[in-house]
Amino acid sequence: MKVVIIGGGIAGLTLGILLRRRNIDVVINERSVGIPARGHAFLMHNDGLTILKELSAENSGALPGRQIDSFSLRRPNGSVIKHIQLQAWQCIKRIDLIRFLYSLIPPEIIKEDRTFSHFIYENEKAIAAVFSNGEVEYGDIFVGADGGNSKVRDLTVGKVKFTPIGVKEVVGVTSNTKKKSKSTPNAFIKFQNKTNGLAFGMIPTTGNEYVWFMQYDPSISDVMHGTPEELKSFCLKLLKGFPTAVTDLLEGNDFASTYVWNTRDFDLLPTFHKGNVVLVGDAAHLALPFTSAGTTNAIIDAEVLTQSLESYPDYEEAFRNYYSLRAYEVSNHITLGRELKTLFLNPQNQNDDDIPVPLIQGKEDSAVAAKKKLIQVVYFTDPICSTCWIIQPLLRKLYLEYGKYINIEYRMGGLLPSWENYNKGKIQQPSDAAKHWEEVCVSHEMPLDGDIWEEDPLPSSYPPSIAFKAAQMQDTYKAILFLRRIKEMVFVEKKNIIKWEYLEKAAFEVGLDSARLLRDFEGKAKELFVEDLKLADQLGVRSFPTLFFRNGTAQQFTIKGFQPYHHFEEIIYKLLPHAKKEAVNADPQYLFSQFNSMTNKEFALLSNIAKDDASRILNDLFKRGNIDKYESKNGVIWTSKFVS
Ligand SMILES: Cc1cc2nc3c(=O)[nH]c(=O)nc-3n(C[C@H](O)[C@H](O)[C@H](O)COP(=O)(O)OP(=O)(O)OC[C@H]3O[C@@H](n4cnc5c(N)ncnc54)[C@H](O)[C@@H]3O)c2cc1C
């Protein structure tokens, strides 16, 4: 079988490389001569990077690009309205990516200076591609990888109706800036107007170089492809009032190599093929650039099409399979791009909290899935409750073994309003808490360092409880990660978690928007916390942890304080007699993929091994660089460094 690829961009080159690795005969036909330099740089998602990483592992060449680990959305006056961690994005210059792909394919496979003109057909089947220089390439399968304005698409599945241009984008790359990328390491920063459709984004590529873009609503003001000076003065005029970081960057930019893009898309096609001609990348589907999904999708298309051709001897079946695997995802990106465009053009109608991150997400709707679980648990806890800390290993085991049945709803109980008139049994002052934590540590083998109560005692547990409610307002799943993280800080790292610097750090680390967390912390989260306290009162919660288990009938069971694991199991079987326990995969990499950090006790319990064995395995993993450790006076927290 011989595959003729038309277009030697991201999709065409990746497909060529992947097919050749399956020993399929390939020719790539590109209209440019030499490595095409057009285009600047893009953000790429891990889904596409993983495919490229495999290619670079097979070859000695390193994958180019720079990891982007945070996104910050700001107003032109500098106020931060969103600040989140990114885990799966890399900024790659187009020219570097194309060079990387070229390095993986023998030069004779790429035929340059071939602008596709038309196909020659025989019995309604394409047998050759004809190029405007008169050259002809015969083959069995033809792939249109010729970008958004694909001629192959026009001549096969038909002309598409592009949406009108609602947003334009000026894109440039500059390294001549006063702003050193060291001061904003690996951060994607976007300044967005609140009153109209205007934004400026900057992403570091290498060293002190940035790719920047200005997105604008052309109804505010517009520029045709004028001289570099006209383009520069247009950008500076529109961005008047934006921070100096923006104007410095523009001042140092070479506008001779800066483009104005007309952003547009088209509806999802009903098919990506006709006969033996199939489309990939932007030729097959086009989403607005707000999603930063184009390159990732082009690479995934190449991978999925290669796998389909390998799995189905009949090429039309392979093409149908390829469509069925790709259509749903790309149509979501088209929809997301349009939603982001509407929001961009109408920023006045928008609450800051509702502004979406302008990137594709792989997030499932965990809130909906949680509500469908057969056993609903209401868990009253507190960030500084030591018994809640020592039942963490049990709750994690419960999650792995019975997680498909159970949803735990976290409520705050308000353990320590203040030390004034505080009288809970043995504990009446911070020094009592110090002593208690040291005792609990010994009897339950979880690390707790009571010295915090001597060195920097918390005056109240209310602020971190309110911060947890603020976290829940964003994402119930990430809120649980946040709670875990602040518990590690207070129990093991001796950090006073009423301090905003620690709450913010924890939020950022677990992927929450720390800027929004602060707004909610000072706003609605307090009300939600008060609601939790009222509910605790109504339900007679007097100590922590208290867990109420229900199954949708009138039956309810309660666990108070520390209880052995089999008590939890007994309740599950009373509520759900046919429940089946999942066997836990004890592979350390798997366990660390489920829980980013673990104590020795947790690892031992989840792996079902003795604590000494757990300690030995964890130390070996540490020596091999798979995990990191935080050592406290009373024990260790191990953190995953496994590549996900
Ligand atoms: C302003 C802007 C910003 C973007 N930002 C991002 C981002 O941040 N992240 C991201 O992932 N994507 C981004 N993209 C999209 C990304 O650039 C494309 O989705 C990606 O390049 C698609 O790959 P492709 O191979 O399908 O098309 P291309 O890479 O465009 O390749 C098509 C190739 O076909 C060749 N060709 C065209 N016509 C013919 C012909 N008749 N005969 C022969 N050859 C032909 C072209 O020369 C080109 O080499 C952005 C796009 C724009 C416009």
The ligand as an ORCA input file, in Angstrom:
! r2SCAN-3c Opt
* xyz 0 1
  C      -3.493     32.384     15.329
  C      -3.350     30.927     15.547
  C      -2.917     30.489     16.779
  C      -2.816     29.123     17.022
  N      -2.422     28.718     18.245
  C      -2.356     27.395     18.500
  C      -1.971     26.902     19.783
  O      -1.662     27.648     20.713
  N      -1.952     25.559     19.983
  C      -2.260     24.709     18.969
  O      -2.219     23.514     19.170
  N      -2.610     25.136     17.751
  C      -2.668     26.456     17.479
  N      -3.023     26.868     16.254
  C      -3.414     25.890     15.230
  C      -2.270     25.118     14.608
  O      -1.323     25.956     14.046
  C      -2.870     24.179     13.559
  O      -4.017     23.587     14.089
  C      -1.913     23.085     13.165
  O      -0.795     23.630     12.557
  C      -2.637     22.122     12.195
  O      -1.749     21.260     11.561
  P      -2.012     20.787     10.074
  O      -0.896     19.908      9.702
  O      -3.393     20.308      9.929
  O      -1.950     22.113      9.224
  P      -0.630     23.001      8.951
  O       0.355     22.833     10.038
  O      -1.158     24.345      8.626
  O      -0.031     22.338      7.666
  C      -0.616     22.365      6.398
  C       0.507     22.211      5.373
  O      -0.076     22.021      4.122
  C       0.638     22.784      3.170
  N      -0.290     23.072      2.055
  C      -1.382     23.867      2.081
  N      -1.999     23.827      0.875
  C      -1.277     22.986      0.104
  C      -1.404     22.540     -1.225
  N      -2.399     22.949     -2.038
  N      -0.489     21.679     -1.727
  C       0.535     21.237     -0.943
  N       0.706     21.644      0.325
  C      -0.188     22.493      0.842
  C       1.050     24.033      3.925
  O       2.148     24.689      3.325
  C       1.390     23.441      5.279
  O       2.754     23.066      5.369
  C      -3.132     28.222     15.985
  C      -3.537     28.659     14.729
  C      -3.656     29.991     14.516
  C      -4.120     30.449     13.169
*
